[in-house]
Amino acid sequence: MDLLTFALLLLVLLCILLGAGLWISMSLAAVGYVAMTFVHPTPGLFLASAFWESTGSWTLAALPMFVWMGEILFRTKLSEELFNGLAPWVRRIPGGLLHVNILACGIFGSVSGSSAATCATVSKIALPELKRRGYDEDVAVGSLATSGTLGILIPPSIIMVVYAVAAEVSIIRVFIAGCLPGLIVMLLFSAYIAIWAMLNPDKQPPPEPRMPLAAKLRQSAQLIPCTILIIVVIGTMFAGWATATEAAAFGVLGSLLMALGRRTGWGVLALGALLWIGGVIVFHQAMAFAFFALLGIAAGERILTWENFLDSVKGATRLSCMIMFILAGAAFLTKAMALTGIPAALAEAVAAMNLGPYGLIAVLTVVYVILGTALDGVSMIVLTTSIVIPLVQHAGFDLVWFGIFIVLLVEIAEITPPVGFNLFVMQTMTGKEQTEVAMASLPFFLMLVLTVVLCTVFPVTLVTGLPDWLLAR
């Protein structure tokens, strides 16, 4: 039996196991075990080592931290504060408060890292407000479903951590590379809303009265806690002061202080001052205490209860364990594939087709969009990395750029029926059929496709140039 036929049989086995309802992680491990038995007499040893190596990584410790941070923020009033703080500045732009959907999802995504959490949290506040003011429901639903995907493109992102670990590239470099594409997606979404609003004035509520500048600034003060948290999480990584794992830990601490409120913030500030005066810590350490204390002071009243805290821990534990179990199964499958020689054979077969770099990208785009109709983003990445990475490297593509390319395709998958997670979220929140939500999301879907094209045509300018410039300083 030749290698490509063997690879096809393994693919059929994987489809059968997944179709039978077996867990993704167990399906991956089972297929890896079958493949390994053909090339090694003791596949169990490789299974044990793969599971340990894939889950015992210090780099991967950033994952549960980012997940927990998102869970804490999901149970706070951050989304409400975001909506109220951004609304005064977009009232008189064509499309009005619909732009708040884009901005709020972008900001919440930058401190959450989860697409579903971003979509659900912002939608919970925005949808009732938009309906009450008379905005077109289809555009509101479509913009929220697609803007929620910004949670996996704007750093920090759970999907980016999974890809960076699987592809063995720098997490911080992938995080930085996602910034410009994230801004491009937000600009394209807002541009579509503005053009749609100018072409359909009858579907817009009447313009709201002007607000004095002082009133706008007072209302925007609610953005201060979120802004500080973004600086803590992203700024420390970009400045080189902290690794991704350390920044994630800072983010959890900051989100807890925000949720605990003003009194805790003043307590942390007083503790830092006492430790500095007593000579226990030096001045720059006291400033770190003060910086974190600002989060609690600016957040206001306490909003974290024991029930919310325990719910956040349980939710983060469940999701982190699920992702790590999938990564472990994928790591074993990757080892098995490497020993069988299937990835090298596939790379040679693709090279023999003379597709060229852009031909390969076109084929991969179609493959990932098809996979997105049946799998979630994490599964798409771990299922394909061992096969696709050698092909991409052979074609000469940068792995950091390819990570952003995959994340954009995962964004598209999040709003692709029948397993688009964000479609499920919006279906639950609106009571609409999934097809209705998908049709409402179609124009924004096309904006995501346009972003993929732009990032492919201008890879250095839009993706890899920024991390190269920042990390070279």
N, C-alpha and C positions, 0 to 999 in steps of 0.2 A: 504493500500500500504506500503510495507516494504521500509526501507531507501535506500537500494542499487538500487531498482527499481526506486525510486524517483530520485536518483543521476543520473541514466542512462537517464531518461527523461529530466533532466536539461541539461545534456551533449548534447543530441539531439537538444534541444532548442538552445543552444549556437552555435552549428554547423550550424543550420538553419539561425540564425541571422548573423553569420559571412559570410556564403555563400551568403546571400542576399546583402552583401556589406555594412552592418551597421558598423559604427566605432567600433573598438575593445572596447574602453572605454564604449560606450553606450551599447554594447552587454553584457559586464560583469555586468554593473549596472542593466540592464533589467532582466538578469537571477537571480541576487541577489534579486531583488524586488519580482520576482515570488516565489523564495524559502522562502523569509521572510514572505510573506502573509500567508503561511501555519502554521507559528509558532508564529506570533506576529500581533496584531490588527492594529498597527501604524508603518508600515515599513518605512514611509517617514521620521520619526524622526531619525531612524538609518541611512538612506541614507544621510541626512544632516550632522550628526555627523561624519560619516565615511569620507565624502568628506573633511570636515574641518580638521579632525585629520591627514589624510594622506598627505595633502598638506601644512599644517601649521607647519611642523616639521623643527626645526633649522638644524637638521642633513641633511635634504634634500636640504638645501640651497647650499650645495657643488655641486649639480647636474648642475644647470644653469651656475655656475661659470666655471666648467670644460668644459661644452659645449661651452661657449663663448671663453674660451682660445683656444680650438681646432679650432673654426671658425676664430679667428684672425690669428693663425698660418697657417691655410689653405690658407689664402689670402696673405701670405708673401713668400719670397724666401728661407724659411728655408729648404725645401726639396732639392732645388738645392745646397745649401751650404752643406747639409749632404752628398749628392752624391759626390760632389767634394772633400770634406774633407776625406771621407772614401776610395775612389777609389785607391789612391796611395799604400795603405797597402795590397791590395788583388790582385793586378795585376798578380802576379806570382804564386798564389795558384791555384790548379786545379779547374776550374770553373770560375776563374778570377772575373770579375765585377758582375757576378751573385750573389756573396756573398754580394755585396753592397745592393742588394734588401733586404736581410734578416736583415743586420745591420741597414740600414736606416729606415726600417719599425719598428724595435724594438725601436730605439731611438725616432723616431717621435711618435710612439705609447705611449711612456712614458710621452710625454708632450701634447698629443692630447686626448687620452681616447676614440677615436672613430675608429671603424674598417673601415667604409666606407671612412672617411676622410683620414686615413692613406694610404689605398689602392690607392685612387684616386690621392693624392698629390704626393706620391713617384713614382707611375706609370707614371704620367705626365712628369717627368724628366727622369726616368730610361729607359722607353721603347724606345723612339727615339734614345737614346745613344747606347743602346744594339743592336738595329737593325743596326745602322750605322757601328758598329764595327764587325758585322757578327755573333753574338751569336744566338744559336738556339731559335727560337721564342716560341716554345711550353714550353720549360723549363723556359724561361723568364716570360711568361704569368702565368704559374702555380705557380712559386715562388712568384710572386707579388700578385696574388689572395689570396694565403694562408698566406703569411707573413703579409698582411694587417690585418689579424685577430689578430695579436699581439697587436693591439691598444686596445683590450678589455681584454687582459690578463695581460699585463705589466701595473702596476699602474702609474698614476691614471686612472681609467676606469669607464665610465658611467654605464656599465652593473653591475660592482661590487657595485657601490653606490645603484643601484636599488635593487639588491639582499640583501645587508646589511640592507636596510630600510625595505624590505618586510619580511626578516627573523629575524629582530631585533637583529642583531649581530654588533660588532664593525667594522666600515668602515676601520679604520686604520689596524686592524688585518687581514681583508680580503685583503687589499692592499699588506701588507707584505707577506702574504701567496702566492700571485701570482708571486713573484719574481723568485723563483727557477724554477717552471714550465715554466715560460716565457723563462728563459735561456735554459732550456732543449729543448724546441721547437725550438729555434734558432739554437742550436747545432745540433739537428737532421736534420733540413732543410739543414744546411751547409754541414753536413756529406753526405747527399744524393747527393747534387750538386757535391761535390768533387769526390765521387765514380762514379757518372754518367759521369763526365768529363773525368776520367781516362779510362772508358770503351768505350767512344765515342770521341776519339781525333779528328776524322774527322769533328765533328760538332762544333769544337772550333776554334776561330780565332788564328793566330800565337801569341806566347808570346810577350808581349810588352817589349821594352827596359827598363833596370833598371833606376830608378830615384835616384839621390843623396839624402842622408838623409836630407840635408838642404831643398831641394825642397819639400820633403814629409812633413816636419814640417811646412813649409810656407803654403802649401795647406791645411793642417789639422787645421790651425789656424781658419778656418771658422767654426769649431765645437765648438769654445769657447762660443758663446752666448747660444747655445742649452745646452751645459754642465752646464753652470751657472743656466739656467732655471730649469733643472732637479734637481740640488742641492737645489734650492729654494723650489720647489714643493714637492719633495719626501723627501729630507734630513730633512726639518723642521718637517715633520710628524714622520719620523722614530726616530728622536732625541727626540721627545716629546715636541718640542718647540711650535707646532701649531696643532690644530685640523684639520680634513680633510677640513672643511669649510674655515678655516683661510688659509690653504695652497692653496686652490683653488683661494681665493681672491689674494694671493701673485702671483699665476701663471698668473692671468689676468693682474695684474699690470706689471709683468715682460714681458709678451708677448706684451703689449701695448708699453712699453719702447723700446723693440727690434724693433717693427714696426716703431716707431717714429724716431729712429736712433741716430746718434752720437751727434748732437747738443742738443737734449733733454737730453741725458745722461750727458753731461757736465753741463747742466743747473741744473739737479737734484743734481749732485755732489756739485756744487757751493752753491745751496740752503742749503744743509745739513751742509756744512762747516760754512756758515754764521749763521745758527741757533745754531750751537754748540758754535761758538765764542761768540755769543750774550747771551749764557746761557739759551736759550729757550729749548734746548734738551741736554741730557747727552751724554757721549761718545759712549756708545753701540747703542744708537738710531742714532747717526751720522754715525756709521759704517753700520747700515742697509740702510741708504740713499746711502752710497758709494757702497754697494753691489748691490743694484738695478741699480744705475747709470752705473755700469759696463756692464749691459745688453745692454743699448743703445749705449754706447761707442764702445763695441765690435761688435755690429751689423752693424755699418757703416752708409751708407746713408739712409735717410728716405724713407720708402716704404709703409707707411700708408697714404691713402688719405681719404677725407670725404666719398667718395663713398664706399671704402672698409670697413671703420669703420661702416657705416650704414648697409651695407650688413651683416657684422658679427653680429651686434645687432639683425637684423631681423631674420637671420638664427638661432641664438641661442634661440631667443624667440619662434620661431615656434617649434623647436625640444623639448625644455624644456616643453612647454605647452602640447605638444602631450604626452610626457612621464608622466608628472604629472597627466594628465587626465586619462591615462591608470591606473596609480597607484591608483587613487581615485576610479575608477570603481572596481578594484581588491580588494581594502580595504573593500568596501561594500559587495562584494561577499564573502570575507573571513568571515566577521561578520555573514552573512546569513548562511554560511556553518557551522560555529561554533554553532549557535543556533539550526540548524536542527539536529546536531549530525552526519552528514555524514562523516566528516574526521575520527572521532573515530570509526565509523562502518567500514570504509574502512581499517583502521589500524588493527582492529580486524580480518577482513577477510583475509588480507595479512598475518598476524601473523599465522592464522589458516592453511595457505598453507605450513607453515614450509619451506619457501624458504631459510632461512639463510641470513646473511648480504650480501654476495657476489651474491647470487641469486637475492636479491632485487635490487642491483646495476646493474646487468645484464639486468633485466627487465626495470629499469628506463632508462638505456642507449638506449635500443631499442625504448622506448616511446619518448624520447627527440629527437632522430635522425629522427623519423617519424614526430614529431611536426615541426622539422626544415625544412621539405620539404614544409611547408605551412605557417609558422609564422616567424616573426623576433625575435631576442633574448629577447628584453624587454617583448614582449607579452608572450613568452614561460615561462619566469620566473614568471610574475605576474599571469598568468593563472593557474600555477601548485603549487605555493608556499603553499597555504592554505591546499592543499590535501597532498602534498609530505612531507612537513616538519615533521608532526606528524609521518609518516611512518619511516622517516630517524632517528628521535630521538628514536623511539621505537626500531630500529635495533641497536642503540648504536653508530651511526656515529657522528663525530664532525661537527657542522653546518658550521664552517669556512672551513673545508676540503670540505664539500659538495658544498659550494659556488664556490670553484675553480673547482670542478668536473663539475658543471653546466656550468661555463664559458667555460671550454674546449669543452663541448658538443655544446655550442652556437657557438664557433669557427668552429666546424665541420658543424653546420647548415649554417654558412655564405657561405660555398662552396658546399652546397648540393642543387641540382636542386629540384623543379623549382623556389624557392623563396630565393635562396642564394644571399644576398645583394652584396657580393664581386664579384659574377659571373656577376651580372648586371653591376657593375662598369667596370669590365674588358671587358665585351661584348660591352659596349658603347665606350671604349677607343680603342679597337682593330678592331671592326667591325666583329668579329668572331661570330659564333653561340654559344649559351650557352652550348650546348653539347661538343663543341670543347674545350671551356675554362674548363669545368668540367673534361674532360679527361686529359687535361694538368695538372690539379690540383690533380689528383688521387694519385700519389706517395706521395705528401705532405699531402694529406688527411690521408694516412696510417700512416705517422709520428705523426699526431695528435692523431690517435687512439692508437698508441704505448705509447704516453705520458699519455693518460687516464689510460692505463693499469699500467704503472709505478707508477703513483700517487695513484692508488687504492691499489697496492701491498705494497708500501712504504709510507703510508700517513704521518707519523710523520717526517721521514727523509726529504721528498721532499716538504711538505706543511705546516703542523702545527708546526713543530719544530722551524723554524726561527722566526715567530711572538712570540712564547712562550719565546724564548731566548732573543730577543731584548726588549720586553716589560717587562721582569722580571728584567732587569738591572737597 
